[in-house]
Amino acid sequence: MSRRRLDLVGDKFTYLNVISYAGNDKYGNSMFLCKCICGAERIVLGYHLKSGNTKSCGCYSRKIAAERLKRGSGKIHPAYGKKRADTSKKMSGKGNSMYGVRYFGKDNPMYGKKHSEETKQKISKNHINSGIYKGENNPNWKGGISCEPYCDAWDDKEYKDSIKERDNYQCQNPDCYGISKKLCLHHIDYNKKNCSPNNLITLCNSCNSRANYNREYWKKLYTDVISKV
């Protein structure tokens, strides 16, 4: 049974006027070409328009994000001087992993696959000698930057929500596997203290984890993606 197509042409949603139907995405959701009050045109999913998740072409969100970042800098930020909560213990519970999510059953990308004997031996050896891969000995060691504190604006939920709104509440990785629905924000240049809108991009948990490897590749890719937003 085919999905009934939305008819939103001619309607107005906050700052967006719907001009025409623009086809369906890969999941069959209706998309529409919209014109923002600033004059820019953008294709938006119909359900994002109806739910109010997308209110403009992104100009409104960028304006709000810039204002929040400016207002949230330095000692005037309400979180100035406060320590971040220790979430390390929460990460060890059921359903969690080092990246905050663990995939069970068919959701696991390794589901149905078997390790070769050679791979099993390597895994066993790495578990026994796991200590040699800690800190500077780890091939992914970046000088301890993962321990650096975030900028003050990172504690502002509304600021982070405005970035996700700008990105249509969707993972911005063009090659997203679609195995994770949870969204988070990624620092494009891997500098946690740089929370400017142009350095933050919305990713699903899976793609955010992938970005910890081959960083130069992801940095270039997401810089190109965000420049088109």
N, C-alpha and C positions, 0 to 999 in steps of 0.2 A: 504494500500500500504506500503510494507516494505521499510525501509530506506536503501539506498545503502551503502554498507560497504566500508570504506576507505581502501586503499591498500598502506601502507607506509613502508612495510618491505624492508629493505635494504637501506632506505633513511637515511640521516644524518641531524640533526637539531642542529646547534651550537655545543654543547658538547655531544649530545646524538646520538647514532647509534641505529636504530630500528632493533630489532632481530626477533620478531615474533608478531603475532596477539594474544591478550590476552582476547578476548571476549568483551562484552558490559557492560556498567554500567546499573543501574536501569532505566535510561532514554533512553536507546538504543544507547548511544554514543560509538563509537569504542575505545577500549583501546589497547595499545601496550607495550610489554616488551622492554625496552631500556637499553643499556649499556652506562654508562658515561665514559668520558676519564679518570676518576679517578679509574675506574674498578668496581664501584658499579652498580647494576642493579635496575631498578625501573619501575613500570607500570604507564604509562602516557596516558591521554586522547588525542586522535588524533587531536582534534581541538585546544588543547593547544600547541601541537607541531607545527601545521601549522601556528598558529597566532603568535608564538614566545613568548607566555606567559611563557612557561617552556623551559629553555635553558640547564639545567643540572639536576643531581639527587638532587641538593640542596646544593652541596659543593660550587659552585660558589656564590650563594646567601649568604651563611653563611660567606664566605670570605669577600664579599663586605659589609655585615652587620657589621661584626666585625671591619673592617677598618673604616666604617662610625661612629660607636659608639666610637672608639678610637679617631678618628679625631674630633668628635663632643663633647668631654667631656671638662668640665672646661671653662675657659675664651676665648679659641680659637674658640668656637662655635659661628657662626654668630648670633644666637638668644640669646646669653648670656646677661642677664640684661634686656631683653625685657619682658613686661608683656603679658600674653595671652589675646586674645580678649575676651570680655564679650559676650558670646553667649546665656546667659540666656533668653534674650528677644526673640531671634529667636526661642527658643524652644516652645513658647506659640502660634505660628501661626497655621493655618489650616494644618492638616496632620501631626502635630508634637505632641509628648507626652513627658513624662519625660525621655524617652529613645531615643527620636529623630524620632520615627515613630509611626503612628497610623494606624490600619488596618480597612478598611471600607468594608461593604458588606460581600461577601463570603470569603474574605481574613481574616476576623476576626474569631479567634478560637471559639468565643462565638456565631457565626452566627447560627440562628435557635434554640438556646437554651433559655429556660425561667428560671428565678430565682424562687425559691420557696418562699412562703410568709415569712418563717423564715429568708431566706437569704436577702429578701427585707428589713425586719425590721432591720437586722444587718447593712446593707449598709446605711440605713437612720440614724441609731444611730451613726455610725462612721462619717458620714458627719456632724452631729450636734456637736459631741464631737471630731472633727478632731484634735483640739489643743492638746489633751492629747497624741496623737501618734507622736508628733514632737520631734526631738532631742533624748535625752537619753531615753525617754519613748517609742520610737519606738522599736519593737522587733528585727528589723534588724540593730539597732544602732551598729556601729563598732568604736566608739571613735572619730568620725569626720574625718575618713581617706579619705572620698570622697571629702573633701575640700582641700586635700594636692595637691601641684603643681606637674606637670609631670616633668620628666627629660628633659634636654636640647635636647636630640636626638629626642624627640617626635615632635619637630617642623620641622624635616627633612623628607619631603615627600618621597624622593627617598629611604631613609632608611626604612620607613614603607612599601613602595611598594616592596622592596626586601624581606620583610618577607612574604607578600602576594604571591609573586612569588614562594618562597620556598614551600608554602602550596598549590601550583597549583590554586590559586585564588578560593579556595573552603572552605566552612565552615568545620572545622575540628572536629566538634561534631559528633561522630558516631551515635547519636540518633537525628540528626537535623530533625525538622519537615518540612523543606523546604518551609516555608511560607514567608520567607524574602529573597530578592535577594541582599540587600545592605550588604557589608562586612565591618568589622571593626577589630581592633586589641584588644585583651584582655590580661591584665597582669595576668599571671597564679597565682602568689602569692599575687595578689591584692595590690602590692606595686608600685605605679605610678612612683617612682623614679628609679625602676629597669627595664630598657629598653634593657637588654641584649637579644640576639636572642633566647636563651633558656627559657626566661620568657615571650615571646610574642607568641601568637597563633592567627590565623585568624578564626573569627567567624562571622556568620550572625548576624544582629541586634537582631533577636528573641532569638538566643542562648546566646548572650551576656547579654540580659536582664535576662534570666533564671539563669545565673551564679551569680546573686546578692543574691540568696537564696541557702541555704545549701552549703555554700562556701567550706567547707572541702571536700565534695564529688567532686565538680568540680575541685578543686585544684589537688586532687589526679588523677582524670581522665585525665586532660589535661597535667599533668606532665608525665603520662605514654604515652600519644599520642605523645608529642613532643620528647620524648626520642627515638621514632622509626623513626623520620623524618630523 
